[in-house]
Amino acid sequence: MANTDTKEFKSGFVTLIGRPNVGKSTLMNHLIGQKIAITSEKPQTTRNRIQTVYTDERGQIIFLDTPGIHKAKNKLGEYMVNVAENTLKEVDVILWLVEPTTFIGAGERHIAEQLSKIKTPVILVINKIDTVKSKEEILTFIAAYKDILNFAEIIPVSALKEMNIEDVKSSIFKYLPAGPQFYDEDTVTDQPMRQIAAELIREKALRMLDDEIPHGIAVVIDQMKERPNGIIDVDATIVCERDSHKGIIIGKGGSMLKRIGTAARMEIENLMDTKVNLKLWVKVRREWRDSDMYMKNYGYNPKEI
């Protein structure tokens, strides 16, 4: 639908980058006003690019949430870094999210180096300012960062407390080109429902399991069918790397698997706005994160980057 106002309708692609766990997914969920990207306290929560859409009278922003840029340790890690770095060349604006600190470590400098090679406008977003005592302190963080890259803008925010979220949207629109509306107004993501359901199950597992297990899990939707009465049956498998992990995921008398399933089912029901019957299984696939075949089967195909 074309915009008939005299003001130009803007549209374009924006990516959120930053080291793992700086709050990229939380910020994107608040920018679009709905939960799509999974969030957890553990690093490497986001593995694929999640495309979400925000539309208002000014235009349309299509967000790509990339995996964090980091030094890769295995094939899955290499895949994630390639996805993140390739995205930088394809977008109109880059949002770089950082923690509120004056210390700029090797990880941040690595990102700055990648960004210095491209011409895309970069908006630096200093997140988690709700944890900072004074405005003066925020100014010291801005001063520390402003010399490492030529930023289009620097905006302090709190994704969690929704502080300055509107400022981020206004800045993005400033740098987007005039363009068509790619998606309907009510579209918030282009991800298939199966993929969102898999991600929500993985999020619950990440939140509830011990630290050493989550990196080694994938979730596969075996089938998703709607009954004539509107109830949706979802069969899913949690894939892990060791027999000992399988035992922990299932839990005593199936208690952990039941907890993961109940929490995931409620979120999937909220998103689909209908009753869901979710069944979960657990399978062991040793070293799947270093297997091209398994990675492809579980939705991480290096050839699709």
Secondary structure, 3 states (H helix, E strand, C coil): CCCCCCCCCEEEEEEEECCCCCCHHHHHHHHHCCCCCCCCCCCCCCCCCEEEEEEECCEEEEEEECCCCCCCCCHHHHHHHHHHHHHHHHCCEEEEEECCCCCCCHHHHHHHHHHHCCCCCEEEEECCHHHCCCHHHHHHHHHHHHCCCCCCEEEECECCCCECHHHHHHHHHHHCCECCCCCCCCCCECCCHHHHHHHHHHHHHHHHCCCCCHHHCEEEEEEEEECCCCCEEEEEEEEECCHHHHHHHHCHHHHHHHHHHHHHHHHHHHHHCCCEEEEEEEEECCCHHHCHHHHHHCCCCHHHC
